[in-house]
Amino acid sequence: MLNERELRRYVNRVDGRWPLERVLLGGARVQDMQGALPQRERGSEYVVVLISEFFDGVPWLERVYQAANLWDAAEMGGAADVHCYTPGEFARRRETLPVVRAVADEGMELVGSPPASPQN
């Protein structure tokens, strides 16, 4: 259902500009694959969360604009809501933005893995 080849190409295009630590994919298409009911509020077809320490110092709108322009909606069959964060920004946004929290909790990990939780 997902164009995995194009997803890899997209990640490589972005990674060529900013080395990526993590890439998370969510949105309606991922929810469809996970068995979500068809009668629901779909939201964005794709939600992409890109995490890189190399976003530091790059204005947020500039990084989002550039990363979003690298997404091929025709190949993927839908547009993407792209989020670009440094690791620290991601940690904060995960707590404050429901869409980012949903992708982090229920989406697909395309690159990287979540940091290990400290053991008590």
C-alpha positions in Angstrom: 0.0 0.0 0.0 2.9 2.4 0.8 5.4 3.2 -2.0 8.4 2.0 0.1 10.8 2.7 -2.8 9.7 6.4 -2.9 9.8 6.6 0.9 13.4 5.5 0.9 14.2 7.9 -1.9 12.6 10.8 0.0 14.5 10.0 3.2 17.8 9.9 1.1 16.9 13.3 -0.5 16.4 14.9 2.9 19.3 13.0 4.5 21.6 14.5 1.8 20.8 17.9 3.1 20.6 17.2 6.8 21.8 13.9 8.2 18.8 12.4 9.9 18.7 10.6 13.3 15.1 9.5 13.1 12.3 9.5 10.6 8.7 8.8 11.7 5.8 8.3 9.4 2.1 8.5 10.3 -1.1 9.9 8.9 -4.2 8.4 7.4 -2.4 6.0 5.0 -0.4 4.5 7.9 -3.5 4.2 10.0 -5.3 2.4 7.1 -2.4 -0.1 7.0 -2.8 -0.6 10.7 -6.5 -1.5 10.4 -8.2 1.8 11.3 -11.9 2.0 10.6 -12.8 3.6 7.3 -15.4 5.9 8.9 -13.2 8.3 10.8 -11.7 11.7 10.6 -8.8 11.0 8.2 -6.6 14.0 8.8 -3.4 14.3 6.7 -2.7 11.5 4.3 0.9 11.4 5.5 2.6 13.0 8.5 6.4 12.9 8.4 8.5 13.8 11.4 12.2 14.3 10.6 14.6 14.6 13.5 18.2 15.9 13.1 20.6 17.8 15.2 21.6 19.5 11.9 18.4 21.4 11.9 19.9 23.5 14.7 20.4 27.0 13.4 18.2 26.6 10.4 15.0 28.6 10.7 12.0 26.3 11.2 10.0 27.5 8.2 13.0 27.1 5.9 13.7 23.5 6.9 10.0 22.6 6.7 9.7 24.3 3.3 12.8 22.5 1.9 11.9 19.1 3.3 8.3 19.4 2.1 9.4 20.3 -1.4 11.4 17.1 -1.5 8.2 15.0 -1.0 6.8 13.6 -4.2 3.0 13.7 -3.7 2.3 12.2 -7.1 4.5 9.1 -6.4 3.2 8.7 -2.8 -0.5 9.3 -3.8 -1.0 12.1 -1.3 0.6 15.2 0.3 2.6 15.1 3.5 2.4 17.3 6.6 6.2 17.6 7.3 7.7 18.4 10.7 11.4 19.0 11.1 12.9 19.1 14.6 16.1 18.9 16.5 16.0 16.1 19.1 15.3 18.7 21.9 12.5 20.3 19.8 11.0 16.9 19.1 10.9 16.1 22.8 9.0 19.3 23.5 6.7 19.1 20.5 5.8 15.5 21.3 4.4 16.8 24.6 2.6 19.8 23.1 1.4 18.8 19.6 -1.1 15.9 19.4 -0.2 15.1 15.8 3.5 14.7 16.7 2.6 12.6 19.7 0.3 10.4 17.6 3.0 9.8 15.0 5.6 9.0 17.7 3.3 6.6 19.5 1.5 4.9 16.7 3.4 5.6 13.5 6.2 3.8 11.7 9.9 4.3 12.5 11.6 4.6 9.1 15.0 5.6 10.4 16.6 5.3 13.8 15.0 4.2 17.0 13.8 5.8 20.1 16.3 6.4 22.8 16.4 3.8 25.5 14.5 4.7 28.6 16.5 5.0 31.8 16.0 2.1 34.1 15.3 2.8 37.8 
